[in-house]
Amino acid sequence: MNREDIKASVCEKIEKRKKEMIGIAETMLRHPEFGFKEKKTSSLVKEVLSSIGCEVREGLVITGVEGTLKCQDPGPSVLLMGELDSVMGKGSPHADPETGAAHLCGHHIQVGAMLGAAMGLADAGVGDALSGKIKFLGAPAEEYIEIEYRLGLKSQRKLTFLGGKQELIKQGYFDDVDMTMMVHAFPNAPQPGFYLGGGGNGFLAKFIQYLGKAAHAGASPHEGVNALNAACLGILAIHAQRETFQDKDAIRVHPIITKGGDIVNVVPSEVRLETYVRGKTLEAILDASRKVDRALRAGGDAVGAETSVTNVPGYLPIIQDETLTEIARANGKILLGDRGDLDAGFMGGSFDIGDVSHLIPVLHPFVGGTRGSLHTVEFTIADYEAAVVLPAKLMAMCVVDLLAEGAGEAKRVKERFKPLLTRAEYLDMMEQLSA
């Protein structure tokens, strides 16, 4: 079979499995879980990968699960990923009633598409026609949330970094991967479409603690030191820095208060905050971070509170591999015509695949079939075929192109790619960013 015949066969198999794929996404939607806690989702992915004959490994960075299809001939390793976790969304009709977790970023469609591609490739028996290995990873903890909880995991030596793919890099997982791809929901895009070449911010995360002195808020507030006032002044001081952030750097700083005091009639003696400092480049992030630290400490100094700022390495800006994008454009046009090659533009959000993109070639298309903005309770899937089935076909077709005919296209991707960092350089940089 030639390459196009193989792709047609794989797409036919995916089409036959589409109800199953959509069912997987809908099951995840009903059972959202936070990062490093994705036990139900991990079990679901393991079950599907095992059922199609993959060699399965589990427990990768606590909850990650991998399946591998080996081809008859040796060659490069191509990894397809889908992210297991969700965000907080207490107002969503699909939120977990106990935790508030909800799939408001579309990770459920990523996993449905990834497993759909896996089923199609396995059912079509592509191992006899391709060269290399095809890996499928249910990746843990992409959403960089619950920073205090994850710092606790770090103190227990269960983690070094707080993002799933960061920790996978540290553990050497990507040393055996030549290139990787995954899809992501595009916001407010109800029609089918593939949005290619998108960029995103990187960020540095912060955990802030203000320690003051408790006192009776009515009888003797003068005897206390109000940590909440320190936090409010720190946040206002950050606002005073915003005019110094340059538009070209796309700086975003968005703190939240995770603890504002204990009881209303006691002067707050401890207040905790979390924030990101986002930007397009590492240089811009570090410049803004210094200003934010200065502002936060000014809040504590103003009222006499003790200020602690813990900087935690976040994610690097995403870099899409041009050669992989060329392959995706061609297949996107086969599936959707002009709507298969739309411009994703720049997105202010951040993705931990950005870290991976500094080490190996990455393809990260955004897909349509959605309504509402990401991370809001209005976000929903308008068209599951557009959001799950078509992306599964796109990724599977790209895999065939890469590994067919002696994996010539995959070898071309590897030859053209120039990594910005080695794993050792990446780990050294991450250590320097911690403070």
Secondary structure as UniProt FT lines:
FT   HELIX           3..16
FT   HELIX           18..30
FT   TURN            35..36
FT   HELIX           39..51
FT   TURN            52..53
FT   STRAND          55..60
FT   TURN            61..63
FT   STRAND          64..70
FT   STRAND          73..83
FT   STRAND          87..88
FT   TURN            90..91
FT   TURN            93..94
FT   TURN            97..99
FT   STRAND          101..102
FT   HELIX           107..123
FT   TURN            124..125
FT   HELIX           126..128
FT   STRAND          130..139
FT   HELIX           147..155
FT   TURN            156..157
FT   HELIX           164..170
FT   TURN            171..172
FT   HELIX           173..176
FT   STRAND          179..181
FT   STRAND          184..185
FT   TURN            187..188
FT   STRAND          194..196
FT   STRAND          199..200
FT   STRAND          202..211
FT   TURN            217..219
FT   HELIX           221..223
FT   HELIX           227..241
FT   HELIX           242..244
FT   HELIX           247..249
FT   STRAND          252..253
FT   STRAND          256..259
FT   TURN            264..265
FT   STRAND          270..279
FT   HELIX           282..303
FT   STRAND          306..313
FT   HELIX           322..336
FT   HELIX           337..340
FT   STRAND          342..343
FT   STRAND          346..347
FT   HELIX           353..357
FT   TURN            358..359
FT   STRAND          362..363
FT   STRAND          366..367
FT   STRAND          370..371
FT   TURN            374..375
FT   TURN            377..378
FT   STRAND          380..381
FT   HELIX           385..389
FT   HELIX           390..403
FT   HELIX           405..407
FT   HELIX           408..416
FT   HELIX           423..433
//
